[in-house]
Amino acid sequence: MRSSSFDLSRRSLLASAAAIFVTSNAFARTITRELPWEPGTAQPPIPARPGPWMFFTADEAATIEAAVNRLIPPDERGVGGKDAGCAVFIDRQLAGPYGRDAGLYTRPPFMPGLPTQGYQSETTSGGRYRAALKALADYVASEFGGKSFAQLAPADQDKVLSGLETGKIELKDVKAAAFFALLLQNTQEGFFADPIYGGNRDMAGWRMIGFPGARYDYRDWIERYNEPYPLPPVSIMGRSEWTAGSQ
């Protein structure tokens, strides 16, 4: 990030992502020793549908697109969060089971929990975004002469995001730092998730870090250290040039 007050660089972003990949791989090696399901019974991922916003309103979407583009700004190494489709990823996730907290225990009693206990509230992820974006819009309008977050200069956008991160900015009925952490996490997920979910457009995140994606076999390259992997990454759905009838 260009602003010294908002010190979130691509390096720190990628370090976090690398930790996620390492942890995920270790977990996968553990559970595959004894699979708790029968082969062929898993549900394949559902591709994100193109088209208009499915969860966000137009104003909410403009705020999210501006925010993800400051969290991951474009530079000489690649596109930013907006062009990578991070806002689309978040929108499609919130419009689906994730936004409804499906699969999570969300019944009372509700009480403040320890940081290690994770989120403790009856409000769903979709509800958290809706309330936070309204409170953020009200704050920005009151502090910046009626402007929206998307209308602010990049430096002012960074100032607002930094205030959310540190908790210096107080939003009505919303924990600003908790919302920032959620937005940052979802932006990272959108930048590095498989493109089937609407983010990582053209596999920009994978190409930037040299991740091969869902290629079935790259064992010949595992021990070839300090050599760039020469083949382009592959999505779960393959590559567009592999599709029958594509040009």
N, C-alpha and C positions, 0 to 999 in steps of 0.2 A: 504494500500500500504506500502510496506516495506521501501520505500525511504521517508525520512523526507521532501525532497523538493517537493514531489508529494503526498500530503496528501489527498488521496481519499480512504477511508476505506469502508469496507462492511457496516459498521453502517451508514455512510452518504449516501451510495447508497440505502440502504433499507429505510432510512428515506424519501428520495426523492420519492421512489416507493410508500411508504405508503401514502404520501400526494396525489399522483396521484390517488390511489384507493379511498381515501376518497372523493376527488373532483368529481371523476367520479360517485360514488354512489349517491352523493347529486344531481348531474345533472340529473342522471337517474330517481330519485324520482320526480324531477320537471317535466320532459317531459312526463312521463307516465300518468300524470293526464289527459292529453288530447293529444292522439297520433295523429300526423299529417299524418298518413298513415293507410291503411286498413290492418287488420290482414292477415297474409299469403302472403303479397306482398314483404316483405324484401328479399334481395338477400343473400343467405347463404355464409359464407366465403369459398374461394377456397383454398384447401390444397396446401401447397408448394410442388412442384414436386421435388423428389430426383434426384440426378444426378450431372452433372458438373455445374460449375459456369455459371449463366445466364447473369450477368452484368459485374462482375469483370473479368479482365484478370488474368492469373496465378500470375503475380507479384503483382498486386493490391490486390488479395485475400490473398497472403502471408503477406502483410503489415497489412491488416485489422485483420487477425487472430492473428498476434502478438500483435497488439494494444489492441484488446478486451481482450486478456489474461493478459495484464498489468492493464487495467482498472478494471477488475474483476479477480484477480489472484486466482488460485486454492489454497485451504488450507484444514485444517482438517474438515471444515464444508461442503465442497462440491467442485464441479468442477469449473473450471474457465470459462471465457467467450468463449474461443475457443471450449472446449468440450461441452459447453451448446448450441452450434450452433448459437451464436450471429452473426458471420460473414455470415452464411447461411441466417439468417433472414434478415440482411441488404441487401445482394445480391438479394434476391427474392423481397424485397420491391422496390429496385431501378430498377429492371427489369420490374416492374408493374406500375400501375397508380401513385404511390407515387413518383417514380423516374421522371415521366413526369410532376409532379405538377398538375395532373388532378383534376379538381374540384376547383382549386384556381384561383383567378383573377391575371393574369400575364401580363397584357397589360400596355403600357406606359401611362402617364409619370412615369419614375423611378427617385427617388431622395432619399438621405439619410433620414431615418426615425428615430423616437425616439425608444428607447428600447421597449417601450410598444406597438409599432406598428408592431413588428415582422420583419421578413425577407422582404427586399425590393429590388428586383432585377429581371431581366428577365431570369437569369440563373436558370435552374431547379435543383432539388435536385440531380439528376443524374449527371448533369453538374458540380455541386459544388464538388461532390466527385471526379469526373474524373480530374478536374483541380487541386484540392488540393493534390491528391495522386501523380500526376506528379511533382508538386512543392516540395512536401515532399521528394520524391525520389531524386530529384536533390539536395536538401539541404543536405540530409544524405550522399549522395555520395561525395559531396564536403567537408564535415566536418569529415567524417570517412573513408577516404581512399578508396573510391569507393564501400563501402559496402552498402547493402540494409538495410532498417529498420528491416526486419526479421532476418538479420544476426547479429545485434547488441546484446551485452550482455544485460540482463534485466536492469541493472543499467543505461546503456546508453539509452535504450528505455524509461525508466522513465524520464530521463533528457530531452529527446526530447519532450515527451508528456507534461511535466511540462512547457517547453518553449513555446509550442503551447498554452497551457491553459492561461498563463500569457501574451502572446503576445511578449515575449522576443525574440522568434524566428520569423523572418520575412520570409514569403514565397512569391515568385514572383507572383504578381497579385492575391493573395489570402489572405483574412483576417484569420490569423492563429487561433486566439481565437474563431472566429465564427465557423470555421470548427471543432475545438475541441469540442465546445458545441454541435454541430450537431452529431458528432461521439459518444459522451458520451450519449446523449439522445437516439440515436438509439440502442446503446449497452444495455442500461437499458431496453428499450422496448423489445429487443430480449431476454433478460434474464428472463423477467416476462410475456411476451405475451403468449397466448395459443400456444401450440406446433404445432397446425395446420399451423402456419405461418413459421415454419422452425427453430425457436429458442426454448429456454426453453426445451432442449432435455431431454427426460425421466422425464419431469416436475421437473427438478433439482431446478430451482428457487422457485417454489411453495413448494416443499418438504422442502427446507431450512427454509422458513418462516412459514410453517404450513398452507399455504393457501389451502382450499379444492377444488379450481377450480370450475368446472361447475356442481357440484353435485346439483341435483334438490331440495334437502331438507336436511338441517342440523339444523333445528330450535331447536332440543333437546339439542344442544350444545352451543347455543348462550349465555346463562347466566351461563355456567359452567366455571367460570373464573379460570385462572392459571392451567387449565388442558389441556394437549396436545390433539389435535384432533386425534383419533386413526386410522381413515380411510385414505387411500392414495388419492391424488388428482385425479381429473377426467378432461380430456380434453373435448372440444366441441365434438370431435369425439368419446368420450368414452375412454375405456381402451383396450389395445390390447388383454387382456385375455377375454374380453367380445365378441370379434369378432367371428362370426360363423366359426368353423373349426380350431380355434387357439388352440395351445397346452398349 
